[in-house]
Amino acid sequence: MNPVRKRRLILVGLVLLAASVAAVFITLALQENINYLHTPTEVRTGKAPADGRFRLGGVVCQGSVQRTEGTLDVRFNITDGKRHVPVHFNGILPDMFKEGTSVIATGKLDGNEFAATEVLAKHDETYMPEEVAKSMNPEMLAKMNSGGDARHTIDCGAP
């Protein structure tokens, strides 16, 4: 084999090997940063990861928000109309956060409670993230879309 041809072949092989290694590292890094959205029903039935980070989407239950005086500590329940999950968050909540509105919380399960590291609230009275709307109980979604105070009559469902 010609020495020039041999060097080119080795160079092409090394470039392909480096590209393959880079692709593997990129894939592994992306898998660690993917947070799937789960509903309270999926969490309660064991379909959400018990030890990994994920997003929990639903509606804040009426009467469930409890704030600790003098701290940023807050506890509330998120429901999909069938089941609910207690959430603990220590931080500044978005201005749009209130009972009866849709939220997405990022965090992980800590026993029976969801320990949130981030809470996002809907933008206005009619907005709901598409992924949350798809996962909601249809009757509950209809109540929320009917306007008025219907959102405050939403049943939080079973724990």
N, C-alpha and C positions, 0 to 999 in steps of 0.2 A: 504494500500500500504506500502511496506517495506520502511523504512526511507532511506536506501542506494539507492534504486531504485528511490525514489523521488528526492534525491539530484542530481543523474545523469541526470534525466529528466530535472530538473531546469538548470543544467549546460549546457546541450545540447541546451536547448532553449535560454539561454543567449548567447552562442557562435553563434547560427544561427542569433539572433537579431543583434549582433555586426557585423557579416559578411554582413548582409543586409544593415545596416546603412553605413558601409564602402563602399560597392558597389555603393550606391546612391551618396555619396560624390565624389567618383572617377568619376562617370559618369557625374555629374554636372561640375566638374573641367575640364574634357576633352572637354565638349561641349563649354565651354568658350574659350578654346584655339584653336579650329578648325577654320582655315581660308580657306574658299572655294575660288577657282580660278574662276574669272569671266572675260568675254571679254568686250571690250568697247560697243559692241552691247547690251549685257545683262545689262550693267550699264545704258545705254540710254533708254532701254525699261522697266526699273524698276524691273528687275529680281535679281539685287544685293541688299543687305541690305542697306537701306538709313541711318541707324544710327549705324551700327556695323562694325567691322573690317573684311576685306576680302583682297584677293590678286587679282590684276589686271594684266592680261597678254596680251602681244601683241608686236608690233614693234614700236620703236621710229620713229616718223614721220620726214622725211627729212626737214630741215630748221626750226624745231620747238624748238630747244634747246636754251633757253635764260638764261644766267647767270648774276647774280647781282655782279658787280665789288666789290672786297674787302670782299665778304662774301661767304658762302657755299650755298647760296640760288640759286636754279635752277628750271626752269619751262620747261616742254616739253609736247608733245602730244603722247599718245599711241594709236595705231590703230590695228584693226583686218582686215582691208581692206574694211570694210563696214562703220563703225562709228569710231570716235575718242573721247578720253577723255583727257582734260588738267590735267596735274599732277604737283603738287608743292612738292618739296623735299628740305629740309635744312639739308645737311650733305655731307659726302664724297661719291662720286659716285665710283663704281667699275672701275678699269682700262679698262675693256672691254666695258664699256658703250660708245656708239656713235650712231649717227643717222643711221637708217636702220637696227639696230640689235634688236633681241628679248630680252625683259626684263620681269621680274615679280616684281611688286611693291606691298608692303604690306602697308595698311593704311585704311582710311575711307573717305567717301564723306564729303566734306565741301562745301555745296551749289552745284555749278555746277562743282567744281574742286575736284580732288582726292588728298587728303593730305597724302603723302607717308611718312612712318617712316623708310622704308627699301627699297632699290632697288637692285635687283640682275640682272646681265647681263649674256648673254650666254658665254660659255667657249672658243669657237673658231669659225672659219668662217662657219663650217658645223653643229655645235650643235644647237639644239633647244629643250627645254624641251617638253616632249611628251604631257603634258597637254595643253601647248600653241599651239603646232602644230595641235592638234585635234580641237581646237577652231578657227583656222584661216580660212579666206576665201581661198578656194582651189587655185584660180587664183593668189592670193598674195603669197601663199606658193610656188607655181611653179616658180614665179619670183625670190623669194629669193633663191631657190635651183638651179637656172640656173647659178649662179655665176656672175663674172664680176661686172659691175656697175648696174645691173638690180635692186638691192635692193634700189638704190637711186631714182628710178622712181616710187616707190610705192605711190599710191594715198592714202591719209589719210582718205578718206571717209567723210561723213557728220558729223557734230558735234553731 
